[in-house]
C-alpha cells in the first residue's frame, strides 16, 4: 500500500513542479511563495476546525489530532526546514530548465538513503539496490546532459540554490520519518494530518513576515508580481502530494529511503511537461537517461513488494 501511495505522490509532485515553473515565469518569487503557503493553509484549515469542534472527522484519515506545545515545536522545526528549502528551490527553478532542476532534486534519495542507514537502520535488498543504482546513474547522466545548454554547474548560483534545496529536502524527509515513527521505535509519533495541516499554517505566517520585510519595501524596484491561475494549482498539487506522502510514511513497513527515491520519479512527469509546454532543449539525450529512471523505479517496486 505504501508503495502505491509513494508512486501517486511522485506523479502529483511532477505536476506541482510544472505549475510552479509556469507561475514563476517573469514573476516575483516571494509573493508567489507566500500565496502558495496561504492557499495550502486554507485547504487544511477546515479539517482543523471540524476536527476540533465536531466529531464528524473522527476515525477518518482527515482527522487532525490535537497536540501539545511540545509536539507543535517539532512541527515548527519542520516548517523552518521546508520553507528554507522552498525559498532556495523557487529561485532556482525560476531561472533553470525543468529538465535540469529535476535531476538535481533527484539526488535527494541518495542523501536520504545515507541518513536512513545512519539513523533508522534501514537495509535494502538486491532488487532495491539495483533500482537505486540505476536511478542514481540516470540522474547524474541527466545532469551531465544539461551542460550542453551552457550551464556551468560549478559557478552558477542558481544551481547551488537547487543543490541547497535538495539537501534541505533530504533533511526534511528524514525528519518526517522521525516525526511520524512510533515512540517505541524512537520517533515522536505525531499524527500525519496534524503535521501537514499545522506546518503549512506556520509557514504561511513565516512567509508573510518575510514578504513584508524583504519584498514589500522594494516591490517597485524588483521583479513585479502578477497574478497567474497556476499559483492555485501549485498549492493544490503540493497539498495532495504531501497528503499521500505522509499517509505512505505512516504505514508500519514504510521505508523512507524507498519512498524518497520513488517521489523523485516526479522528474518523469516534469520532463515531459518541460518538453511539451516549455519547449526545453537537448531532449533526445535526456530521454535515454530518463528510461533508466523508469527502469530504476520498476526495480524498486519489485524489490519492495
One Martini backbone bead per residue (centre of mass of N, CA, C, O) as a GRO file, in nm:
protein
  305
    1UNK     BB    1   0.058   0.062  -0.022
    2UNK     BB    2   0.302   0.264   0.014
    3UNK     BB    3   0.394   0.246  -0.283
    4UNK     BB    4   0.148   0.362  -0.425
    5UNK     BB    5   0.159   0.632  -0.275
    6UNK     BB    6   0.441   0.715  -0.374
    7UNK     BB    7   0.372   0.723  -0.679
    8UNK     BB    8   0.146   0.931  -0.655
    9UNK     BB    9   0.320   1.157  -0.537
   10UNK     BB   10   0.510   1.181  -0.780
   11UNK     BB   11   0.303   1.275  -0.989
   12UNK     BB   12   0.210   1.529  -0.835
   13UNK     BB   13   0.494   1.664  -0.826
   14UNK     BB   14   0.525   1.708  -1.128
   15UNK     BB   15   0.291   1.916  -1.147
   16UNK     BB   16   0.396   2.110  -0.935
   17UNK     BB   17   0.658   2.192  -1.086
   18UNK     BB   18   0.516   2.296  -1.343
   19UNK     BB   19   0.339   2.518  -1.215
   20UNK     BB   20   0.573   2.665  -1.083
   21UNK     BB   21   0.719   2.746  -1.341
   22UNK     BB   22   0.483   2.913  -1.457
   23UNK     BB   23   0.441   3.115  -1.216
   24UNK     BB   24   0.759   3.226  -1.231
   25UNK     BB   25   0.733   3.364  -1.493
   26UNK     BB   26   0.806   3.681  -1.467
   27UNK     BB   27   0.809   3.663  -1.141
   28UNK     BB   28   0.761   3.694  -0.812
   29UNK     BB   29   0.861   3.489  -0.556
   30UNK     BB   30   0.761   3.565  -0.267
   31UNK     BB   31   0.450   3.603  -0.317
   32UNK     BB   32   0.407   3.318  -0.427
   33UNK     BB   33   0.497   3.166  -0.174
   34UNK     BB   34   0.287   3.290   0.010
   35UNK     BB   35   0.034   3.193  -0.148
   36UNK     BB   36   0.096   2.892  -0.124
   37UNK     BB   37   0.076   2.884   0.188
   38UNK     BB   38  -0.208   3.000   0.205
   39UNK     BB   39  -0.366   2.789   0.035
   40UNK     BB   40  -0.274   2.544   0.199
   41UNK     BB   41  -0.402   2.639   0.463
   42UNK     BB   42  -0.699   2.657   0.354
   43UNK     BB   43  -0.728   2.354   0.295
   44UNK     BB   44  -0.675   2.264   0.619
   45UNK     BB   45  -0.852   2.435   0.810
   46UNK     BB   46  -1.123   2.274   0.813
   47UNK     BB   47  -1.002   2.021   0.951
   48UNK     BB   48  -0.933   2.159   1.213
   49UNK     BB   49  -1.211   2.269   1.291
   50UNK     BB   50  -1.373   1.998   1.277
   51UNK     BB   51  -1.190   1.838   1.476
   52UNK     BB   52  -1.229   2.045   1.728
   53UNK     BB   53  -1.571   2.087   1.707
   54UNK     BB   54  -1.611   1.790   1.604
   55UNK     BB   55  -1.696   1.433   1.499
   56UNK     BB   56  -1.690   1.397   1.181
   57UNK     BB   57  -1.362   1.299   1.156
   58UNK     BB   58  -1.366   1.063   1.313
   59UNK     BB   59  -1.189   0.790   1.195
   60UNK     BB   60  -1.034   0.951   0.979
   61UNK     BB   61  -0.785   1.069   0.754
   62UNK     BB   62  -0.879   1.390   0.828
   63UNK     BB   63  -0.792   1.391   1.111
   64UNK     BB   64  -0.696   1.632   1.362
   65UNK     BB   65  -0.487   1.632   1.605
   66UNK     BB   66  -0.423   1.714   1.914
   67UNK     BB   67  -0.165   1.933   2.048
   68UNK     BB   68   0.109   2.015   2.200
   69UNK     BB   69   0.370   2.223   2.235
   70UNK     BB   70   0.584   2.001   2.203
   71UNK     BB   71   0.476   1.911   1.923
   72UNK     BB   72   0.480   2.194   1.775
   73UNK     BB   73   0.787   2.233   1.776
   74UNK     BB   74   0.843   2.020   1.562
   75UNK     BB   75   0.674   2.158   1.335
   76UNK     BB   76   0.831   2.421   1.324
   77UNK     BB   77   1.092   2.288   1.236
   78UNK     BB   78   0.980   2.190   0.965
   79UNK     BB   79   0.904   2.468   0.851
   80UNK     BB   80   1.192   2.577   0.833
   81UNK     BB   81   1.309   2.365   0.645
   82UNK     BB   82   1.105   2.383   0.407
   83UNK     BB   83   1.117   2.689   0.352
   84UNK     BB   84   1.416   2.698   0.284
   85UNK     BB   85   1.393   2.509   0.042
   86UNK     BB   86   1.184   2.676  -0.120
   87UNK     BB   87   1.336   2.936  -0.162
   88UNK     BB   88   1.565   2.810  -0.324
   89UNK     BB   89   1.390   2.652  -0.534
   90UNK     BB   90   1.231   2.891  -0.661
   91UNK     BB   91   1.474   3.048  -0.769
   92UNK     BB   92   1.594   2.819  -0.939
   93UNK     BB   93   1.341   2.739  -1.125
   94UNK     BB   94   1.314   3.016  -1.263
   95UNK     BB   95   1.629   2.992  -1.406
   96UNK     BB   96   1.565   2.687  -1.485
   97UNK     BB   97   1.525   2.399  -1.620
   98UNK     BB   98   1.340   2.122  -1.557
   99UNK     BB   99   1.566   1.919  -1.684
  100UNK     BB  100   1.762   2.016  -1.440
  101UNK     BB  101   1.616   2.022  -1.168
  102UNK     BB  102   1.524   1.729  -1.141
  103UNK     BB  103   1.805   1.582  -1.113
  104UNK     BB  104   1.899   1.735  -0.864
  105UNK     BB  105   1.659   1.654  -0.683
  106UNK     BB  106   1.724   1.338  -0.730
  107UNK     BB  107   1.958   1.331  -0.499
  108UNK     BB  108   1.803   1.295  -0.232
  109UNK     BB  109   1.792   0.981  -0.189
  110UNK     BB  110   2.091   0.952  -0.124
  111UNK     BB  111   2.081   1.116   0.137
  112UNK     BB  112   1.853   0.953   0.268
  113UNK     BB  113   1.994   0.679   0.265
  114UNK     BB  114   2.219   0.754   0.458
  115UNK     BB  115   2.031   0.842   0.690
  116UNK     BB  116   1.879   0.569   0.719
  117UNK     BB  117   2.126   0.410   0.801
  118UNK     BB  118   2.209   0.588   1.054
  119UNK     BB  119   1.901   0.626   1.203
  120UNK     BB  120   1.704   0.352   1.102
  121UNK     BB  121   1.835   0.078   0.984
  122UNK     BB  122   1.811   0.049   0.688
  123UNK     BB  123   1.759  -0.207   0.431
  124UNK     BB  124   1.864  -0.348   0.121
  125UNK     BB  125   1.803  -0.519  -0.146
  126UNK     BB  126   1.896  -0.609  -0.461
  127UNK     BB  127   1.665  -0.470  -0.613
  128UNK     BB  128   1.694  -0.198  -0.470
  129UNK     BB  129   1.987  -0.143  -0.543
  130UNK     BB  130   1.942  -0.147  -0.847
  131UNK     BB  131   1.744   0.092  -0.850
  132UNK     BB  132   1.929   0.302  -0.722
  133UNK     BB  133   2.166   0.287  -0.929
  134UNK     BB  134   2.000   0.359  -1.179
  135UNK     BB  135   1.889   0.630  -1.081
  136UNK     BB  136   2.156   0.771  -1.016
  137UNK     BB  137   2.280   0.745  -1.297
  138UNK     BB  138   2.058   0.896  -1.452
  139UNK     BB  139   2.078   1.165  -1.301
  140UNK     BB  140   2.374   1.228  -1.380
  141UNK     BB  141   2.328   1.217  -1.686
  142UNK     BB  142   2.124   1.447  -1.694
  143UNK     BB  143   2.315   1.661  -1.580
  144UNK     BB  144   2.522   1.643  -1.812
  145UNK     BB  145   2.327   1.733  -2.037
  146UNK     BB  146   2.304   2.036  -1.932
  147UNK     BB  147   2.583   2.143  -2.045
  148UNK     BB  148   2.472   2.199  -2.341
  149UNK     BB  149   2.326   2.478  -2.219
  150UNK     BB  150   2.559   2.648  -2.059
  151UNK     BB  151   2.579   2.527  -1.765
  152UNK     BB  152   2.758   2.607  -1.475
  153UNK     BB  153   2.779   2.407  -1.199
  154UNK     BB  154   3.010   2.562  -1.029
  155UNK     BB  155   2.904   2.893  -1.085
  156UNK     BB  156   2.598   2.864  -1.053
  157UNK     BB  157   2.376   2.992  -0.820
  158UNK     BB  158   2.119   2.836  -0.902
  159UNK     BB  159   2.233   2.557  -0.862
  160UNK     BB  160   2.301   2.592  -0.556
  161UNK     BB  161   2.010   2.631  -0.471
  162UNK     BB  162   1.911   2.350  -0.556
  163UNK     BB  163   2.108   2.197  -0.380
  164UNK     BB  164   2.012   2.316  -0.111
  165UNK     BB  165   1.719   2.216  -0.143
  166UNK     BB  166   1.793   1.914  -0.152
  167UNK     BB  167   1.923   1.890   0.126
  168UNK     BB  168   1.676   1.994   0.287
  169UNK     BB  169   1.483   1.777   0.175
  170UNK     BB  170   1.631   1.538   0.305
  171UNK     BB  171   1.602   1.632   0.595
  172UNK     BB  172   1.292   1.634   0.590
  173UNK     BB  173   1.251   1.331   0.536
  174UNK     BB  174   1.386   1.232   0.798
  175UNK     BB  175   1.206   1.399   0.989
  176UNK     BB  176   0.940   1.267   0.916
  177UNK     BB  177   1.006   0.986   1.018
  178UNK     BB  178   1.052   1.079   1.311
  179UNK     BB  179   0.771   1.209   1.367
  180UNK     BB  180   0.595   0.927   1.275
  181UNK     BB  181   0.729   0.750   1.450
  182UNK     BB  182   0.712   0.558   1.696
  183UNK     BB  183   0.816   0.575   2.013
  184UNK     BB  184   0.920   0.273   2.023
  185UNK     BB  185   1.110   0.357   1.751
  186UNK     BB  186   1.223   0.668   1.818
  187UNK     BB  187   0.993   0.859   1.788
  188UNK     BB  188   0.711   1.084   1.818
  189UNK     BB  189   0.413   1.016   1.701
  190UNK     BB  190   0.271   1.184   1.490
  191UNK     BB  191   0.019   1.318   1.328
  192UNK     BB  192  -0.010   1.363   0.992
  193UNK     BB  193  -0.227   1.594   0.984
  194UNK     BB  194  -0.095   1.779   1.190
  195UNK     BB  195   0.161   1.831   1.034
  196UNK     BB  196   0.044   1.937   0.761
  197UNK     BB  197  -0.141   2.160   0.864
  198UNK     BB  198   0.060   2.328   1.057
  199UNK     BB  199   0.305   2.376   0.870
  200UNK     BB  200   0.154   2.560   0.676
  201UNK     BB  201   0.073   2.782   0.877
  202UNK     BB  202   0.354   2.856   0.976
  203UNK     BB  203   0.462   2.932   0.695
  204UNK     BB  204   0.270   3.166   0.639
  205UNK     BB  205   0.373   3.351   0.863
  206UNK     BB  206   0.671   3.354   0.780
  207UNK     BB  207   0.620   3.458   0.486
  208UNK     BB  208   0.479   3.720   0.563
  209UNK     BB  209   0.719   3.850   0.705
  210UNK     BB  210   0.918   3.829   0.468
  211UNK     BB  211   0.756   4.001   0.268
  212UNK     BB  212   0.740   4.268   0.440
  213UNK     BB  213   1.059   4.298   0.463
  214UNK     BB  214   1.183   4.219   0.163
  215UNK     BB  215   0.958   4.303  -0.067
  216UNK     BB  216   0.763   4.546  -0.022
  217UNK     BB  217   0.977   4.789  -0.012
  218UNK     BB  218   1.093   4.671  -0.323
  219UNK     BB  219   0.861   4.620  -0.542
  220UNK     BB  220   0.935   4.867  -0.757
  221UNK     BB  221   1.255   4.747  -0.808
  222UNK     BB  222   1.147   4.472  -0.886
  223UNK     BB  223   0.996   4.207  -0.967
  224UNK     BB  224   0.690   4.183  -1.060
  225UNK     BB  225   0.360   4.112  -0.974
  226UNK     BB  226   0.146   3.848  -1.111
  227UNK     BB  227  -0.132   3.692  -1.186
  228UNK     BB  228  -0.175   3.325  -1.163
  229UNK     BB  229  -0.356   3.030  -1.175
  230UNK     BB  230  -0.114   2.835  -1.110
  231UNK     BB  231  -0.085   2.900  -0.807
  232UNK     BB  232  -0.315   2.719  -0.708
  233UNK     BB  233  -0.206   2.446  -0.829
  234UNK     BB  234   0.040   2.429  -0.654
  235UNK     BB  235  -0.113   2.382  -0.384
  236UNK     BB  236  -0.287   2.141  -0.464
  237UNK     BB  237  -0.058   1.940  -0.552
  238UNK     BB  238   0.109   1.957  -0.294
  239UNK     BB  239  -0.106   1.870  -0.088
  240UNK     BB  240  -0.161   1.595  -0.220
  241UNK     BB  241   0.129   1.484  -0.214
  242UNK     BB  242   0.171   1.510   0.098
  243UNK     BB  243  -0.065   1.340   0.192
  244UNK     BB  244   0.029   1.075   0.058
  245UNK     BB  245   0.310   1.072   0.189
  246UNK     BB  246   0.227   1.062   0.489
  247UNK     BB  247   0.056   0.807   0.459
  248UNK     BB  248   0.291   0.628   0.377
  249UNK     BB  249   0.475   0.674   0.635
  250UNK     BB  250   0.248   0.555   0.839
  251UNK     BB  251   0.331   0.292   0.758
  252UNK     BB  252   0.493   0.039   0.918
  253UNK     BB  253   0.680  -0.059   0.642
  254UNK     BB  254   0.800   0.201   0.573
  255UNK     BB  255   1.059   0.342   0.355
  256UNK     BB  256   1.226   0.631   0.321
  257UNK     BB  257   1.428   0.561   0.093
  258UNK     BB  258   1.206   0.466  -0.112
  259UNK     BB  259   1.006   0.698  -0.108
  260UNK     BB  260   1.211   0.913  -0.198
  261UNK     BB  261   1.286   0.785  -0.468
  262UNK     BB  262   1.003   0.776  -0.596
  263UNK     BB  263   0.940   1.085  -0.578
  264UNK     BB  264   1.170   1.149  -0.794
  265UNK     BB  265   0.986   1.046  -1.034
  266UNK     BB  266   0.873   1.332  -1.109
  267UNK     BB  267   1.069   1.383  -1.349
  268UNK     BB  268   0.893   1.253  -1.566
  269UNK     BB  269   0.666   1.460  -1.574
  270UNK     BB  270   0.840   1.723  -1.601
  271UNK     BB  271   0.978   1.645  -1.862
  272UNK     BB  272   0.729   1.638  -2.054
  273UNK     BB  273   0.635   1.925  -1.988
  274UNK     BB  274   0.898   2.068  -2.065
  275UNK     BB  275   0.880   1.977  -2.365
  276UNK     BB  276   0.579   2.071  -2.440
  277UNK     BB  277   0.543   2.360  -2.282
  278UNK     BB  278   0.871   2.475  -2.281
  279UNK     BB  279   1.073   2.380  -2.499
  280UNK     BB  280   1.316   2.213  -2.436
  281UNK     BB  281   1.640   2.092  -2.453
  282UNK     BB  282   1.808   1.801  -2.522
  283UNK     BB  283   1.599   1.543  -2.530
  284UNK     BB  284   1.733   1.287  -2.642
  285UNK     BB  285   1.951   1.239  -2.421
  286UNK     BB  286   1.745   1.256  -2.179
  287UNK     BB  287   1.557   1.017  -2.255
  288UNK     BB  288   1.751   0.784  -2.203
  289UNK     BB  289   1.791   0.851  -1.903
  290UNK     BB  290   1.488   0.826  -1.827
  291UNK     BB  291   1.466   0.518  -1.865
  292UNK     BB  292   1.634   0.455  -1.611
  293UNK     BB  293   1.434   0.564  -1.410
  294UNK     BB  294   1.204   0.366  -1.470
  295UNK     BB  295   1.367   0.106  -1.415
  296UNK     BB  296   1.431   0.178  -1.121
  297UNK     BB  297   1.133   0.183  -1.024
  298UNK     BB  298   1.076  -0.114  -1.088
  299UNK     BB  299   1.288  -0.238  -0.899
  300UNK     BB  300   1.177  -0.116  -0.640
  301UNK     BB  301   0.902  -0.250  -0.652
  302UNK     BB  302   0.992  -0.547  -0.654
  303UNK     BB  303   1.173  -0.526  -0.385
  304UNK     BB  304   0.897  -0.412  -0.204
  305UNK     BB  305   0.665  -0.644  -0.208
   0.00000   0.00000   0.00000
